[in-house]
């Protein structure tokens, strides 16, 4: 089986994500501090406001370009190599998510919110277990589908409050952070059945890291966004080019050295 070409290595996408996330956090902090007039109305023409939206389009465009050249191999063995970093990030993220939902349940929410928080507890456990499994280069399997379900319901519970704000810039980055995290988790959960999308999972994961970093500036739901950021930044599929394999007799394969593009 001929490997799909990977045009770019891991450094461009990581550099774009980290630099963009830091700049986005700083701009959002400045925007919250100086981007409102004396009546509390958002100044849409302020420098931090304009700069943040320009940065967003630049980061997403660059990630889309570089992620497109990262290859399309969708099998677990080609993408989930053993990683201590992914293990640590998964365990910490999972525990943070569990803590967030335990605290929410202690506030005695309504029935629907309680169901969402229960799914959050399960999602945190799945993410933490996935981190442990990553030590052996394994994936958490179809159980990962509980994470996008939880994130979708999380958006539903928060969107009612967000939608009452007439200013899109007040809540759109939190909405984008959760939406990108949900889409990333959907594509990541497809790898065990050979339906994962390498390009899309990388794009949505790194995009979620960018938007979660911006959302941290709000100090609201801080631990939730931190958990998503750590999970999707450390739990990426292997960013290096998958090893090419050629078929031998009786269905066996032999690894070959990767091409140098």
Helices and strands as residue ranges (DSSP letters): H 10-34, H 47-68, H 76-79, H 84-105, H 111-133, G 134-136, G 141-144, H 145-163, G 168-170, H 172-188, G 191-193, H 198-215, G 216-218, H 222-234, E 245-247, G 249-251, E 253-255
